[in-house]
């Protein structure tokens, strides 16, 4: 089991309106998440194929369900192995490493929770799920 804390992602209601501004905000947040994660726990060269990810956000103001789920997209994108384009936030020895393979339902079970409180933070728990084999 892997457990670490990061800053909570911004609510989609707070995302910038310009596509370029969204791109820059997303890249900045993903780089921050990646650096926070590797400072606390090193990623794996061969991440598990199937994981359960539980994200518990402690927030000053609670989010409605659709914004809660949508807001973790940037966080998950920073931690998985399948990256597209130039991956500027995965530097040095950690370029080919990740915490899980992909954030698709084939590779991940996702649970997102929220509680009201301070300081605001996000607890990420990643558990490997053993794949069942027929036979």
Protein Blocks (a to p, Z undefined) as FASTA:
>chain_A
ZZddddddddfklpcfbfklmmmmmmmmmmmmmmmmmmmoccdfbdcfbdcdddddddfb
dcdfklmmmmmmmmmmmmmmbdghjdfklghjllmgcfbfblcfkloccddddddddddd
ddddddddddddeZZ
